[in-house]
Amino acid sequence: MNGVVDESARALLDIFAAATRGAERQAITVWIDTAFNGGLVIPRRIIERLGLRQGSITQAVLADGRVVELETSTCHVEWFGGEYRTQVVANDGEFPLLGTLLLAGRKLTVDYRAKTVSAE
């Protein structure tokens, strides 16, 4: 799986996600966030486009120590030749984030000089 480093030094990958197993997948460009140990954080506008249903509310501790409640749902991601079901946290941000849960057991290489990203 290959991606790019953009002009703002963000490591980006294109993934394909759907609301349910076997549904038509849509491309999403995600920003790799190694400080996030979950699956995906996706802006609400993209959650609506994908047709994801709200699953539950969960508490999370932010980097600054604040405890917040977050809306969650699930989606199915095409991931290294298979389909992977993962938790999605809704937010109002600009970029979807991909966390370390999806990178566990993988090798991630970000080459800022060549502006390339690879995961295997």
Protein Blocks (a to p, Z undefined) as FASTA:
>chain_A
ZZdddfkopacddddddfbghiacddddddddfkbcbfbdcdfklmmmnopacfbdcddd
dfkopacddddddddddeehiacdddddddfbfbdcddfklmgoiacdddfknopacdZZ
